[in-house]
Amino acid sequence: MMKDLGAIVARVARMNGWRFVSSTSWSEFDNSIVQNVRNAYMVVVEEALQVILAVENIMHAFVCGGVGSIAAAVFHGFFTRFCRI
């Protein structure tokens, strides 16, 4: 389903001369844009973790959005910083 939706959006973007920026990839769409978006998510996560007081006391993080790339970035940020689940 996401692959189909992504293909439609990419086609509409091409038809209109727009850039298609996505954090989701599939076999027909896997380029540096995807990794750049995911890296940007990691910057946001790291900046947030730096300013949250007592970040080590956080027990849960609920992240809604998209198809999971930003949620994965938040998990990865917490995991790499604290090395535990």
C-alpha positions as CSV (number, residue, x, y, z in Angstrom):
1,M,0.0,0.0,0.0
2,M,2.7,2.6,1.0
3,K,4.7,1.6,-2.1
4,D,1.7,2.3,-4.3
5,L,1.0,5.6,-2.6
6,G,4.6,6.6,-2.8
7,A,4.7,5.8,-6.5
8,I,1.6,7.9,-7.1
9,V,3.0,10.8,-5.2
10,A,6.3,10.6,-6.9
11,R,4.6,10.5,-10.3
12,V,2.4,13.5,-9.5
13,A,5.6,15.4,-8.3
14,R,7.4,14.5,-11.6
15,M,4.4,15.7,-13.7
16,N,4.4,19.0,-11.9
17,G,8.1,19.6,-11.7
18,W,8.1,19.2,-8.0
19,R,10.8,17.5,-5.8
20,F,9.6,14.4,-4.1
21,V,11.1,14.2,-0.5
22,S,10.4,11.1,1.5
23,S,11.8,9.3,4.5
24,T,10.4,6.1,3.2
25,S,12.0,4.0,0.5
26,W,11.2,1.1,-1.7
27,S,13.0,-0.7,-4.5
28,E,12.0,1.8,-7.1
29,F,12.8,4.8,-4.9
30,D,15.9,4.6,-2.8
31,N,18.3,7.5,-3.0
32,S,20.2,9.9,-0.8
33,I,17.1,12.0,-0.1
34,V,15.7,9.2,2.1
35,Q,18.9,9.0,4.1
36,N,19.2,12.8,4.4
37,V,15.7,13.1,5.8
38,R,16.4,10.3,8.3
39,N,19.6,12.0,9.3
40,A,17.7,15.2,9.9
41,Y,15.3,13.3,12.2
42,M,18.3,12.2,14.2
43,V,19.5,15.8,14.6
44,V,16.1,16.8,15.9
45,V,16.1,13.9,18.3
46,E,19.6,14.7,19.6
47,E,18.7,18.3,20.1
48,A,15.6,17.4,22.0
49,L,17.5,15.0,24.2
50,Q,20.0,17.7,25.0
51,V,17.4,20.1,26.4
52,I,15.1,17.8,28.3
53,L,15.8,18.0,32.0
54,A,16.2,14.6,33.6
55,V,16.0,12.9,30.2
56,E,17.3,9.6,31.8
57,N,14.0,9.5,33.8
58,I,11.8,9.3,30.7
59,M,9.8,6.0,30.7
60,H,7.8,6.3,27.5
61,A,7.9,8.2,24.3
62,F,4.8,8.3,22.0
63,V,5.6,9.3,18.5
64,C,2.9,9.6,15.8
65,G,3.5,10.4,12.2
66,G,4.0,9.0,8.8
67,V,4.9,5.4,8.3
68,G,7.4,4.9,11.1
69,S,10.7,6.6,10.1
70,I,10.4,9.4,12.6
71,A,9.3,6.9,15.3
72,A,12.3,4.7,14.5
73,A,14.6,7.8,14.7
74,V,13.3,8.6,18.2
75,F,13.8,5.0,19.3
76,H,17.3,4.9,17.8
77,G,18.2,8.2,19.5
78,F,17.1,7.0,22.9
79,F,18.7,3.5,22.4
80,T,22.0,4.8,21.2
81,R,22.2,7.4,24.0
82,F,21.2,5.1,26.8
83,C,22.0,1.6,25.3
84,R,19.0,-0.1,26.9
85,I,15.4,-0.8,26.2
